Amino acid sequence: MRPREDAPYRVPPSREGGGYHHGPYAARRYHGFSEHEPGGFTDRVLQRRPDLPDYSGRGPPNYTRSDGRIEEDVAERLTTNDALDASDVDLSVENGIVVLDGSVADREDKRLAEDLAESVRGVRGVQNNLRLQRTAGVPWRSG
């Protein structure tokens, strides 16, 4: 059975920006994957097939991500998020628990920083010690 000529093929993210490309040219160009070889090893690696079970997140039984890797990933997420100024946020990780210290502009930024930290694989919990910055001359508002 041959796939449709316009069927999308998954391209590895490390090659040419990744994403879905249409047509047989894109399919043949990467790792020898051809439109004539549906269901092969490369097909399973590059394209999620609905008939295969989802083993995402299941690894070796004794594997835990190192605190250093978790800290790098959290720092990258805080840095690359365009809605958050994380220039005054200090970050530390111990036993998979992320500790956020420092200050942010408002409550939304505080929640966003915590959500970004929780979204990193391997994080067991987040201790959010972030404080809100107080602008001189502006009174505190409740709510």
N, CA, C and O atoms as CSV, one atom per row, in Angstrom:
chain,resi,resn,atom,element,x,y,z
A,1,MET,N,N,0.839,-1.184,0.000
A,1,MET,CA,C,0.000,0.000,0.000
A,1,MET,C,C,0.880,1.241,0.000
A,1,MET,O,O,1.757,1.383,0.852
A,2,ARG,N,N,0.657,2.116,-0.926
A,2,ARG,CA,C,1.440,3.340,-1.039
A,2,ARG,C,C,0.690,4.486,-0.382
A,2,ARG,O,O,-0.523,4.614,-0.550
A,3,PRO,N,N,1.413,5.333,0.375
A,3,PRO,CA,C,0.745,6.506,0.952
A,3,PRO,C,C,0.373,7.495,-0.140
A,3,PRO,O,O,0.926,7.474,-1.240
A,4,ARG,N,N,-0.561,8.348,0.184
A,4,ARG,CA,C,-0.963,9.377,-0.771
A,4,ARG,C,C,0.222,10.273,-1.115
A,4,ARG,O,O,1.131,10.472,-0.309
A,5,GLU,N,N,0.187,10.798,-2.314
A,5,GLU,CA,C,1.278,11.651,-2.780
A,5,GLU,C,C,1.416,12.908,-1.926
A,5,GLU,O,O,2.524,13.417,-1.758
A,6,ASP,N,N,0.307,13.417,-1.384
A,6,ASP,CA,C,0.354,14.648,-0.600
A,6,ASP,C,C,0.363,14.402,0.908
A,6,ASP,O,O,0.142,15.334,1.682
A,7,ALA,N,N,0.614,13.170,1.335
A,7,ALA,CA,C,0.643,12.859,2.767
A,7,ALA,C,C,1.851,13.518,3.425
A,7,ALA,O,O,2.937,13.511,2.846
A,8,PRO,N,N,1.689,14.101,4.646
A,8,PRO,CA,C,2.820,14.750,5.308
A,8,PRO,C,C,3.791,13.728,5.879
A,8,PRO,O,O,3.388,12.665,6.351
A,9,TYR,N,N,5.062,14.062,5.830
A,9,TYR,CA,C,6.103,13.222,6.409
A,9,TYR,C,C,6.807,14.019,7.486
A,9,TYR,O,O,7.113,15.196,7.295
A,10,ARG,N,N,7.066,13.384,8.617
A,10,ARG,CA,C,7.734,14.049,9.731
A,10,ARG,C,C,9.223,14.106,9.450
A,10,ARG,O,O,9.844,13.090,9.140
A,11,VAL,N,N,9.790,15.292,9.558
A,11,VAL,CA,C,11.209,15.501,9.335
A,11,VAL,C,C,11.854,15.751,10.688
A,11,VAL,O,O,11.306,16.509,11.488
A,12,PRO,N,N,13.011,15.136,10.975
A,12,PRO,CA,C,13.637,15.329,12.284
A,12,PRO,C,C,13.873,16.803,12.576
A,12,PRO,O,O,14.277,17.542,11.678
A,13,PRO,N,N,13.630,17.259,13.819
A,13,PRO,CA,C,13.807,18.667,14.151
A,13,PRO,C,C,15.222,19.169,13.926
A,13,PRO,O,O,15.417,20.363,13.700
A,14,SER,N,N,16.216,18.290,13.982
A,14,SER,CA,C,17.595,18.722,13.817
A,14,SER,C,C,17.943,19.011,12.363
A,14,SER,O,O,19.005,19.568,12.086
A,15,ARG,N,N,17.083,18.651,11.447
A,15,ARG,CA,C,17.355,18.853,10.023
A,15,ARG,C,C,16.458,19.940,9.444
A,15,ARG,O,O,15.235,19.800,9.463
A,16,GLU,N,N,17.030,20.996,8.942
A,16,GLU,CA,C,16.315,22.021,8.202
A,16,GLU,C,C,15.094,22.570,8.945
A,16,GLU,O,O,14.090,22.898,8.314
A,17,GLY,N,N,15.165,22.675,10.261
A,17,GLY,CA,C,14.084,23.261,11.022
A,17,GLY,C,C,12.973,22.311,11.409
A,17,GLY,O,O,12.119,22.677,12.216
A,18,GLY,N,N,12.949,21.107,10.868
A,18,GLY,CA,C,11.951,20.114,11.246
A,18,GLY,C,C,10.554,20.494,10.804
A,18,GLY,O,O,10.371,21.456,10.059
A,19,GLY,N,N,9.583,19.750,11.256
A,19,GLY,CA,C,8.194,20.015,10.932
A,19,GLY,C,C,7.666,19.010,9.946
A,19,GLY,O,O,8.299,17.988,9.681
A,20,TYR,N,N,6.496,19.303,9.398
A,20,TYR,CA,C,5.886,18.416,8.414
A,20,TYR,C,C,6.122,18.981,7.024
A,20,TYR,O,O,5.903,20.167,6.777
A,21,HIS,N,N,6.566,18.129,6.129
A,21,HIS,CA,C,6.772,18.516,4.735
A,21,HIS,C,C,5.950,17.593,3.865
A,21,HIS,O,O,5.787,16.416,4.185
A,22,HIS,N,N,5.438,18.111,2.781
A,22,HIS,CA,C,4.576,17.329,1.913
A,22,HIS,C,C,5.351,16.844,0.689
A,22,HIS,O,O,6.300,17.486,0.237
A,23,GLY,N,N,4.926,15.706,0.171
A,23,GLY,CA,C,5.448,15.209,-1.088
A,23,GLY,C,C,6.550,14.191,-0.927
A,23,GLY,O,O,7.172,14.095,0.131
A,24,PRO,N,N,6.790,13.432,-1.976
A,24,PRO,CA,C,7.773,12.343,-1.926
A,24,PRO,C,C,9.212,12.837,-1.830
A,24,PRO,O,O,10.062,12.118,-1.305
A,25,TYR,N,N,9.517,14.049,-2.324
A,25,TYR,CA,C,10.888,14.541,-2.261
A,25,TYR,C,C,11.347,14.664,-0.814
A,25,TYR,O,O,12.431,14.198,-0.463
A,26,ALA,N,N,10.523,15.293,0.029
A,26,ALA,CA,C,10.885,15.458,1.439
A,26,ALA,C,C,10.983,14.104,2.121
A,26,ALA,O,O,11.819,13.919,3.005
A,27,ALA,N,N,10.154,13.169,1.731
A,27,ALA,CA,C,10.174,11.849,2.355
A,27,ALA,C,C,11.454,11.097,2.032
A,27,ALA,O,O,12.011,10.438,2.909
A,28,ARG,N,N,11.935,11.177,0.798
A,28,ARG,CA,C,13.143,10.438,0.397
A,28,ARG,C,C,14.408,11.108,0.891
A,28,ARG,O,O,15.433,10.445,1.048
A,29,ARG,N,N,14.360,12.400,1.137
A,29,ARG,CA,C,15.563,13.158,1.417
A,29,ARG,C,C,16.195,12.821,2.764
A,29,ARG,O,O,17.410,12.960,2.910
A,30,TYR,N,N,15.420,12.386,3.747
A,30,TYR,CA,C,15.922,12.183,5.085
A,30,TYR,C,C,16.044,10.706,5.414
A,30,TYR,O,O,15.053,9.977,5.365
A,31,HIS,N,N,17.246,10.256,5.748
A,31,HIS,CA,C,17.517,8.914,6.239
A,31,HIS,C,C,17.031,7.803,5.328
A,31,HIS,O,O,16.715,6.718,5.816
A,32,GLY,N,N,16.960,8.029,4.032
A,32,GLY,CA,C,16.563,6.976,3.115
A,32,GLY,C,C,15.099,6.586,3.226
A,32,GLY,O,O,14.700,5.571,2.654
A,33,PHE,N,N,14.305,7.336,3.924
A,33,PHE,CA,C,12.880,7.035,4.057
A,33,PHE,C,C,12.203,7.297,2.733
A,33,PHE,O,O,12.383,8.363,2.145
A,34,SER,N,N,11.443,6.361,2.264
A,34,SER,CA,C,10.790,6.492,0.976
A,34,SER,C,C,9.298,6.302,1.125
A,34,SER,O,O,8.837,5.643,2.057
A,35,GLU,N,N,8.544,6.878,0.206
A,35,GLU,CA,C,7.104,6.679,0.235
A,35,GLU,C,C,6.739,5.229,-0.068
A,35,GLU,O,O,5.593,4.830,0.140
A,36,HIS,N,N,7.692,4.433,-0.555
A,36,HIS,CA,C,7.448,3.026,-0.864
A,36,HIS,C,C,7.701,2.121,0.336
A,36,HIS,O,O,7.550,0.905,0.219
A,37,GLU,N,N,8.082,2.675,1.483
A,37,GLU,CA,C,8.414,1.867,2.654
A,37,GLU,C,C,7.572,2.253,3.874
A,37,GLU,O,O,8.135,2.540,4.930
A,38,PRO,N,N,6.251,2.267,3.760
A,38,PRO,CA,C,5.460,2.628,4.940
A,38,PRO,C,C,5.583,1.554,6.016
A,38,PRO,O,O,5.647,0.362,5.716
A,39,GLY,N,N,5.615,1.992,7.268
A,39,GLY,CA,C,5.669,1.051,8.370
A,39,GLY,C,C,7.054,0.577,8.732
A,39,GLY,O,O,7.200,-0.234,9.647
A,40,GLY,N,N,8.089,1.058,8.040
A,40,GLY,CA,C,9.451,0.664,8.348
A,40,GLY,C,C,9.942,1.333,9.622
A,40,GLY,O,O,9.240,2.156,10.210
A,41,PHE,N,N,11.161,0.976,10.051
A,41,PHE,CA,C,11.726,1.524,11.284
A,41,PHE,C,C,11.757,3.039,11.241
A,41,PHE,O,O,11.356,3.694,12.203
A,42,THR,N,N,12.227,3.603,10.141
A,42,THR,CA,C,12.341,5.059,10.041
A,42,THR,C,C,10.970,5.710,10.127
A,42,THR,O,O,10.826,6.789,10.702
A,43,ASP,N,N,9.969,5.062,9.559
A,43,ASP,CA,C,8.615,5.590,9.627
A,43,ASP,C,C,8.167,5.679,11.082
A,43,ASP,O,O,7.554,6.671,11.477
A,44,ARG,N,N,8.461,4.661,11.882
A,44,ARG,CA,C,8.056,4.675,13.288
A,44,ARG,C,C,8.815,5.728,14.076
A,44,ARG,O,O,8.273,6.300,15.022
A,45,VAL,N,N,10.057,5.992,13.702
A,45,VAL,CA,C,10.854,6.982,14.415
A,45,VAL,C,C,10.402,8.394,14.065
A,45,VAL,O,O,10.297,9.244,14.950
A,46,LEU,N,N,10.138,8.654,12.810
A,46,LEU,CA,C,9.863,10.013,12.353
A,46,LEU,C,C,8.396,10.412,12.415
A,46,LEU,O,O,8.090,11.604,12.431
A,47,GLN,N,N,7.501,9.468,12.451
A,47,GLN,CA,C,6.088,9.801,12.356
A,47,GLN,C,C,5.313,8.970,13.365
A,47,GLN,O,O,5.440,7.746,13.373
A,48,ARG,N,N,4.523,9.595,14.204
A,48,ARG,CA,C,3.725,8.876,15.202
A,48,ARG,C,C,2.592,8.152,14.497
A,48,ARG,O,O,1.775,8.767,13.812
A,49,ARG,N,N,2.553,6.860,14.670
A,49,ARG,CA,C,1.492,6.070,14.050
A,49,ARG,C,C,0.434,5.754,15.102
A,49,ARG,O,O,0.771,5.364,16.220
A,50,PRO,N,N,-0.834,5.916,14.757
A,50,PRO,CA,C,-1.892,5.684,15.742
A,50,PRO,C,C,-2.042,4.218,16.144
A,50,PRO,O,O,-2.606,3.931,17.200
A,51,ASP,N,N,-1.552,3.286,15.327
A,51,ASP,CA,C,-1.705,1.872,15.658
A,51,ASP,C,C,-0.624,1.371,16.617
A,51,ASP,O,O,-0.679,0.216,17.040
A,52,LEU,N,N,0.356,2.208,16.972
A,52,LEU,CA,C,1.401,1.822,17.914
A,52,LEU,C,C,1.074,2.350,19.308
A,52,LEU,O,O,0.515,3.439,19.432
A,53,PRO,N,N,1.413,1.595,20.369
A,53,PRO,CA,C,1.170,2.106,21.719
A,53,PRO,C,C,2.067,3.304,22.020
A,53,PRO,O,O,3.149,3.440,21.448
A,54,ASP,N,N,1.610,4.162,22.915
A,54,ASP,CA,C,2.373,5.355,23.279
A,54,ASP,C,C,3.219,5.059,24.519
A,54,ASP,O,O,2.681,4.865,25.609
A,55,TYR,N,N,4.527,5.025,24.350
A,55,TYR,CA,C,5.447,4.758,25.454
A,55,TYR,C,C,6.163,6.021,25.910
A,55,TYR,O,O,7.196,5.935,26.575
A,56,SER,N,N,5.645,7.169,25.572
A,56,SER,CA,C,6.261,8.428,25.951
A,56,SER,C,C,6.339,8.547,27.465
A,56,SER,O,O,5.351,8.318,28.163
A,57,GLY,N,N,7.513,8.904,27.973
A,57,GLY,CA,C,7.700,9.081,29.397
A,57,GLY,C,C,8.065,7.815,30.150
A,57,GLY,O,O,8.289,7.863,31.359
A,58,ARG,N,N,8.130,6.683,29.461
A,58,ARG,CA,C,8.491,5.422,30.106
A,58,ARG,C,C,9.932,5.085,29.765
A,58,ARG,O,O,10.258,4.814,28.609
A,59,GLY,N,N,10.787,5.102,30.768
A,59,GLY,CA,C,12.200,4.825,30.552
A,59,GLY,C,C,12.681,3.741,31.489
A,59,GLY,O,O,11.878,3.035,32.099
A,60,PRO,N,N,13.987,3.608,31.605
A,60,PRO,CA,C,14.540,2.617,32.527
A,60,PRO,C,C,14.044,2.865,33.950
A,60,PRO,O,O,13.871,4.017,34.347
A,61,PRO,N,N,13.811,1.795,34.731
A,61,PRO,CA,C,13.179,1.939,36.040
A,61,PRO,C,C,13.948,2.802,37.041
A,61,PRO,O,O,13.320,3.448,37.880
A,62,ASN,N,N,15.272,2.839,36.987
A,62,ASN,CA,C,16.047,3.588,37.976
A,62,ASN,C,C,16.555,4.926,37.454
A,62,ASN,O,O,17.411,5.546,38.085
A,63,TYR,N,N,16.045,5.379,36.317
A,63,TYR,CA,C,16.534,6.621,35.722
A,63,TYR,C,C,15.826,7.828,36.336
A,63,TYR,O,O,14.600,7.857,36.443
A,64,THR,N,N,16.613,8.811,36.732
A,64,THR,CA,C,16.081,10.115,37.125
A,64,THR,C,C,16.955,11.176,36.470
A,64,THR,O,O,18.169,11.006,36.357
A,65,ARG,N,N,16.350,12.247,36.050
A,65,ARG,CA,C,17.116,13.323,35.425
A,65,ARG,C,C,17.956,14.015,36.480
A,65,ARG,O,O,17.525,14.190,37.620
A,66,SER,N,N,19.145,14.401,36.094
A,66,SER,CA,C,20.038,15.075,37.038
A,66,SER,C,C,19.525,16.488,37.316
A,66,SER,O,O,18.877,17.108,36.473
A,67,ASP,N,N,19.827,16.971,38.499
A,67,ASP,CA,C,19.420,18.319,38.880
A,67,ASP,C,C,19.991,19.367,37.932
A,67,ASP,O,O,19.341,20.373,37.648
A,68,GLY,N,N,21.207,19.132,37.444
A,68,GLY,CA,C,21.826,20.079,36.517
A,68,GLY,C,C,21.047,20.204,35.215
A,68,GLY,O,O,20.857,21.307,34.702
A,69,ARG,N,N,20.594,19.062,34.676
A,69,ARG,CA,C,19.807,19.105,33.432
A,69,ARG,C,C,18.467,19.772,33.657
A,69,ARG,O,O,17.999,20.544,32.820
A,70,ILE,N,N,17.846,19.471,34.798
A,70,ILE,CA,C,16.560,20.100,35.108
A,70,ILE,C,C,16.740,21.606,35.238
A,70,ILE,O,O,15.933,22.377,34.717
A,71,GLU,N,N,17.796,22.030,35.933
A,71,GLU,CA,C,18.043,23.459,36.113
A,71,GLU,C,C,18.265,24.155,34.771
A,71,GLU,O,O,17.748,25.250,34.548
A,72,GLU,N,N,19.025,23.531,33.881
A,72,GLU,CA,C,19.241,24.116,32.551
A,72,GLU,C,C,17.938,24.248,31.784
A,72,GLU,O,O,17.687,25.280,31.161
A,73,ASP,N,N,17.103,23.210,31.823
A,73,ASP,CA,C,15.842,23.258,31.086
A,73,ASP,C,C,14.892,24.305,31.648
A,73,ASP,O,O,14.238,25.017,30.886
A,74,VAL,N,N,14.806,24.407,32.966
A,74,VAL,CA,C,13.935,25.421,33.575
A,74,VAL,C,C,14.456,26.815,33.225
A,74,VAL,O,O,13.677,27.694,32.856
A,75,ALA,N,N,15.759,27.017,33.340
A,75,ALA,CA,C,16.342,28.327,33.014
A,75,ALA,C,C,16.073,28.692,31.560
A,75,ALA,O,O,15.780,29.845,31.247
A,76,GLU,N,N,16.174,27.708,30.677
A,76,GLU,CA,C,15.912,27.972,29.254
A,76,GLU,C,C,14.454,28.351,29.034
A,76,GLU,O,O,14.162,29.274,28.275
A,77,ARG,N,N,13.539,27.650,29.689
A,77,ARG,CA,C,12.111,27.979,29.527
A,77,ARG,C,C,11.796,29.372,30.068
A,77,ARG,O,O,11.036,30.121,29.454
A,78,LEU,N,N,12.384,29.720,31.222
A,78,LEU,CA,C,12.150,31.048,31.779
A,78,LEU,C,C,12.734,32.129,30.872
A,78,LEU,O,O,12.147,33.199,30.711
A,79,THR,N,N,13.886,31.842,30.287
A,79,THR,CA,C,14.564,32.816,29.437
A,79,THR,C,C,13.863,33.011,28.103
A,79,THR,O,O,13.765,34.136,27.614
A,80,THR,N,N,13.379,31.937,27.514
A,80,THR,CA,C,12.819,32.031,26.163
A,80,THR,C,C,11.352,32.429,26.133
A,80,THR,O,O,10.818,32.702,25.058
A,81,ASN,N,N,10.685,32.471,27.280
A,81,ASN,CA,C,9.284,32.870,27.292
A,81,ASN,C,C,9.205,34.381,27.138
A,81,ASN,O,O,9.756,35.130,27.945
A,82,ASP,N,N,8.510,34.822,26.085
A,82,ASP,CA,C,8.479,36.262,25.795
A,82,ASP,C,C,7.516,37.045,26.688
A,82,ASP,O,O,7.505,38.275,26.635
A,83,ALA,N,N,6.715,36.374,27.500
A,83,ALA,CA,C,5.777,37.073,28.378
A,83,ALA,C,C,6.329,37.280,29.780
A,83,ALA,O,O,5.659,37.876,30.623
A,84,LEU,N,N,7.554,36.793,30.048
A,84,LEU,CA,C,8.098,36.833,31.402
A,84,LEU,C,C,9.486,37.467,31.407
A,84,LEU,O,O,10.367,37.065,30.647
A,85,ASP,N,N,9.668,38.474,32.284
A,85,ASP,CA,C,10.999,39.038,32.512
A,85,ASP,C,C,11.592,38.295,33.705
A,85,ASP,O,O,11.238,38.567,34.852
A,86,ALA,N,N,12.494,37.359,33.428
A,86,ALA,CA,C,13.076,36.525,34.479
A,86,ALA,C,C,14.455,37.010,34.895
A,86,ALA,O,O,15.232,36.241,35.462
A,87,SER,N,N,14.773,38.264,34.624
A,87,SER,CA,C,16.109,38.782,34.928
A,87,SER,C,C,16.392,38.858,36.431
A,87,SER,O,O,17.556,38.890,36.830
A,88,ASP,N,N,15.352,38.888,37.270
A,88,ASP,CA,C,15.543,38.941,38.722
A,88,ASP,C,C,15.132,37.630,39.404
A,88,ASP,O,O,14.857,37.614,40.604
A,89,VAL,N,N,15.090,36.540,38.641
A,89,VAL,CA,C,14.686,35.251,39.193
A,89,VAL,C,C,15.917,34.383,39.401
A,89,VAL,O,O,16.686,34.144,38.469
A,90,ASP,N,N,16.100,33.910,40.638
A,90,ASP,CA,C,17.170,32.965,40.953
A,90,ASP,C,C,16.567,31.576,40.990
A,90,ASP,O,O,15.423,31.392,41.407
A,91,LEU,N,N,17.342,30.607,40.552
A,91,LEU,CA,C,16.833,29.260,40.362
A,91,LEU,C,C,17.798,28.264,40.973
A,91,LEU,O,O,19.011,28.383,40.802
A,92,SER,N,N,17.265,27.281,41.684
A,92,SER,CA,C,18.079,26.177,42.178
A,92,SER,C,C,17.231,24.910,42.150
A,92,SER,O,O,16.002,24.967,42.208
A,93,VAL,N,N,17.911,23.757,42.059
A,93,VAL,CA,C,17.224,22.472,42.007
A,93,VAL,C,C,17.937,21.505,42.934
A,93,VAL,O,O,19.161,21.383,42.896
A,94,GLU,N,N,17.164,20.818,43.767
A,94,GLU,CA,C,17.724,19.787,44.637
A,94,GLU,C,C,16.745,18.621,44.694
A,94,GLU,O,O,15.588,18.787,45.081
A,95,ASN,N,N,17.222,17.441,44.304
A,95,ASN,CA,C,16.399,16.225,44.279
A,95,ASN,C,C,15.131,16.397,43.455
A,95,ASN,O,O,14.078,15.868,43.813
A,96,GLY,N,N,15.228,17.135,42.351
A,96,GLY,CA,C,14.092,17.336,41.460
A,96,GLY,C,C,13.127,18.417,41.905
A,96,GLY,O,O,12.140,18.678,41.218
A,97,ILE,N,N,13.387,19.054,43.041
A,97,ILE,CA,C,12.541,20.147,43.530
A,97,ILE,C,C,13.155,21.467,43.080
A,97,ILE,O,O,14.296,21.776,43.421
A,98,VAL,N,N,12.394,22.242,42.313
A,98,VAL,CA,C,12.850,23.530,41.803
A,98,VAL,C,C,12.485,24.613,42.806
A,98,VAL,O,O,11.342,24.683,43.258
A,99,VAL,N,N,13.444,25.454,43.156
A,99,VAL,CA,C,13.206,26.578,44.065
A,99,VAL,C,C,13.400,27.864,43.267
A,99,VAL,O,O,14.470,28.111,42.711
A,100,LEU,N,N,12.348,28.674,43.222
A,100,LEU,CA,C,12.389,29.962,42.536
A,100,LEU,C,C,12.463,31.069,43.577
A,100,LEU,O,O,11.572,31.189,44.418
A,101,ASP,N,N,13.515,31.877,43.528
A,101,ASP,CA,C,13.695,33.023,44.427
A,101,ASP,C,C,13.851,34.285,43.584
A,101,ASP,O,O,14.154,34.211,42.393
A,102,GLY,N,N,13.645,35.429,44.204
A,102,GLY,CA,C,13.813,36.692,43.496
A,102,GLY,C,C,12.502,37.436,43.407
A,102,GLY,O,O,11.637,37.298,44.273
A,103,SER,N,N,12.354,38.234,42.347
A,103,SER,CA,C,11.147,39.045,42.221
A,103,SER,C,C,10.690,39.118,40.773
A,103,SER,O,O,11.485,39.011,39.839
A,104,VAL,N,N,9.389,39.302,40.617
A,104,VAL,CA,C,8.760,39.469,39.301
A,104,VAL,C,C,7.788,40.636,39.379
A,104,VAL,O,O,7.496,41.127,40.469
A,105,ALA,N,N,7.294,41.076,38.251
A,105,ALA,CA,C,6.469,42.279,38.188
A,105,ALA,C,C,5.089,42.107,38.818
A,105,ALA,O,O,4.617,43.009,39.510
A,106,ASP,N,N,4.426,40.960,38.593
A,106,ASP,CA,C,3.053,40.804,39.094
A,106,ASP,C,C,2.724,39.339,39.354
A,106,ASP,O,O,3.544,38.449,39.129
A,107,ARG,N,N,1.502,39.114,39.834
A,107,ARG,CA,C,1.081,37.759,40.185
A,107,ARG,C,C,1.045,36.835,38.979
A,107,ARG,O,O,1.368,35.653,39.093
A,108,GLU,N,N,0.657,37.360,37.831
A,108,GLU,CA,C,0.616,36.542,36.621
A,108,GLU,C,C,2.008,36.010,36.275
A,108,GLU,O,O,2.155,34.853,35.883
A,109,ASP,N,N,3.029,36.862,36.422
A,109,ASP,CA,C,4.402,36.426,36.156
A,109,ASP,C,C,4.841,35.369,37.162
A,109,ASP,O,O,5.551,34.428,36.809
A,110,LYS,N,N,4.420,35.524,38.408
A,110,LYS,CA,C,4.762,34.549,39.442
A,110,LYS,C,C,4.159,33.188,39.090
A,110,LYS,O,O,4.837,32.164,39.175
A,111,ARG,N,N,2.891,33.180,38.698
A,111,ARG,CA,C,2.231,31.929,38.308
A,111,ARG,C,C,2.846,31.353,37.036
A,111,ARG,O,O,3.027,30.141,36.922
A,112,LEU,N,N,3.166,32.220,36.086
A,112,LEU,CA,C,3.759,31.758,34.835
A,112,LEU,C,C,5.110,31.100,35.079
A,112,LEU,O,O,5.402,30.054,34.499
A,113,ALA,N,N,5.932,31.696,35.927
A,113,ALA,CA,C,7.240,31.125,36.241
A,113,ALA,C,C,7.081,29.746,36.871
A,113,ALA,O,O,7.820,28.819,36.540
A,114,GLU,N,N,6.130,29.614,37.765
A,114,GLU,CA,C,5.883,28.313,38.403
A,114,GLU,C,C,5.386,27.290,37.388
A,114,GLU,O,O,5.827,26.140,37.401
A,115,ASP,N,N,4.472,27.697,36.511
A,115,ASP,CA,C,3.952,26.781,35.493
A,115,ASP,C,C,5.054,26.330,34.539
A,115,ASP,O,O,5.112,25.159,34.164
A,116,LEU,N,N,5.929,27.260,34.144
A,116,LEU,CA,C,7.029,26.901,33.254
A,116,LEU,C,C,7.973,25.903,33.919
A,116,LEU,O,O,8.431,24.956,33.279
A,117,ALA,N,N,8.259,26.113,35.189
A,117,ALA,CA,C,9.136,25.196,35.917
A,117,ALA,C,C,8.490,23.817,36.038
A,117,ALA,O,O,9.168,22.804,35.866
A,118,GLU,N,N,7.198,23.763,36.331
A,118,GLU,CA,C,6.498,22.480,36.461
A,118,GLU,C,C,6.429,21.719,35.154
A,118,GLU,O,O,6.320,20.493,35.161
A,119,SER,N,N,6.489,22.417,34.036
A,119,SER,CA,C,6.345,21.764,32.736
A,119,SER,C,C,7.598,21.009,32.290
A,119,SER,O,O,7.556,20.285,31.295
A,120,VAL,N,N,8.700,21.164,33.001
A,120,VAL,CA,C,9.952,20.501,32.624
A,120,VAL,C,C,9.928,19.055,33.113
A,120,VAL,O,O,9.569,18.781,34.258
A,121,ARG,N,N,10.311,18.143,32.236
A,121,ARG,CA,C,10.346,16.725,32.583
A,121,ARG,C,C,11.366,16.479,33.690
A,121,ARG,O,O,12.495,16.966,33.629
A,122,GLY,N,N,10.959,15.725,34.693
A,122,GLY,CA,C,11.847,15.392,35.795
A,122,GLY,C,C,11.628,16.228,37.034
A,122,GLY,O,O,12.176,15.915,38.091
A,123,VAL,N,N,10.830,17.297,36.932
A,123,VAL,CA,C,10.557,18.155,38.082
A,123,VAL,C,C,9.541,17.458,38.986
A,123,VAL,O,O,8.456,17.083,38.544
A,124,ARG,N,N,9.905,17.292,40.246
A,124,ARG,CA,C,9.013,16.642,41.210
A,124,ARG,C,C,8.122,17.642,41.928
A,124,ARG,O,O,7.048,17.287,42.413
A,125,GLY,N,N,8.560,18.882,41.997
A,125,GLY,CA,C,7.780,19.921,42.655
A,125,GLY,C,C,8.449,21.264,42.486
A,125,GLY,O,O,9.620,21.345,42.117
A,126,VAL,N,N,7.695,22.326,42.761
A,126,VAL,CA,C,8.214,23.688,42.643
A,126,VAL,C,C,7.910,24.434,43.929
A,126,VAL,O,O,6.765,24.474,44.380
A,127,GLN,N,N,8.942,25.026,44.518
A,127,GLN,CA,C,8.777,25.903,45.671
A,127,GLN,C,C,8.931,27.326,45.152
A,127,GLN,O,O,10.031,27.753,44.799
A,128,ASN,N,N,7.831,28.046,45.108
A,128,ASN,CA,C,7.811,29.379,44.517
A,128,ASN,C,C,7.956,30.435,45.611
A,128,ASN,O,O,6.988,30.765,46.296
A,129,ASN,N,N,9.170,30.960,45.769
A,129,ASN,CA,C,9.450,32.018,46.746
A,129,ASN,C,C,9.545,33.387,46.083
A,129,ASN,O,O,10.105,34.315,46.667
A,130,LEU,N,N,9.011,33.525,44.888
A,130,LEU,CA,C,9.093,34.797,44.169
A,130,LEU,C,C,8.253,35.852,44.873
A,130,LEU,O,O,7.162,35.578,45.372
A,131,ARG,N,N,8.794,37.072,44.898
A,131,ARG,CA,C,8.085,38.204,45.483
A,131,ARG,C,C,7.697,39.167,44.368
A,131,ARG,O,O,8.309,39.193,43.299
A,132,LEU,N,N,6.674,39.950,44.644
A,132,LEU,CA,C,6.237,40.940,43.662
A,132,LEU,C,C,7.047,42.207,43.834
A,132,LEU,O,O,7.280,42.653,44.957
A,133,GLN,N,N,7.482,42.795,42.716
A,133,GLN,CA,C,8.238,44.041,42.768
A,133,GLN,C,C,7.291,45.176,43.100
A,133,GLN,O,O,6.178,45.251,42.578
A,134,ARG,N,N,7.737,46.034,43.953
A,134,ARG,CA,C,6.918,47.194,44.291
A,134,ARG,C,C,7.520,48.410,43.634
A,134,ARG,O,O,8.682,48.745,43.867
A,135,THR,N,N,6.737,49.064,42.821
A,135,THR,CA,C,7.182,50.270,42.136
A,135,THR,C,C,7.059,51.452,43.084
A,135,THR,O,O,6.038,51.606,43.754
A,136,ALA,N,N,8.088,52.285,43.146
A,136,ALA,CA,C,8.094,53.445,44.044
A,136,ALA,C,C,6.931,54.366,43.732
A,136,ALA,O,O,6.688,54.711,42.576
A,137,GLY,N,N,6.222,54.756,44.764
A,137,GLY,CA,C,5.123,55.704,44.603
A,137,GLY,C,C,3.799,55.057,44.227
A,137,GLY,O,O,2.780,55.744,44.166
A,138,VAL,N,N,3.790,53.770,43.977
A,138,VAL,CA,C,2.547,53.108,43.616
A,138,VAL,C,C,2.068,52.302,44.806
A,138,VAL,O,O,2.778,51.403,45.257
A,139,PRO,N,N,0.885,52.593,45.329
A,139,PRO,CA,C,0.400,51.849,46.502
A,139,PRO,C,C,0.028,50.413,46.131
A,139,PRO,O,O,-0.296,50.119,44.981
A,140,TRP,N,N,0.082,49.522,47.130
A,140,TRP,CA,C,-0.314,48.135,46.912
A,140,TRP,C,C,-1.809,48.082,46.677
A,140,TRP,O,O,-2.585,48.777,47.333
A,141,ARG,N,N,-2.197,47.245,45.733
A,141,ARG,CA,C,-3.613,47.034,45.464
A,141,ARG,C,C,-3.968,45.603,45.825
A,141,ARG,O,O,-3.184,44.685,45.586
A,142,SER,N,N,-5.111,45.419,46.383
A,142,SER,CA,C,-5.539,44.062,46.690
A,142,SER,C,C,-6.379,43.537,45.533
A,142,SER,O,O,-7.072,44.296,44.855
A,143,GLY,N,N,-6.304,42.194,45.314
A,143,GLY,CA,C,-7.150,41.542,44.312
A,143,GLY,C,C,-6.577,41.646,42.995
A,143,GLY,O,O,-7.158,41.152,42.029
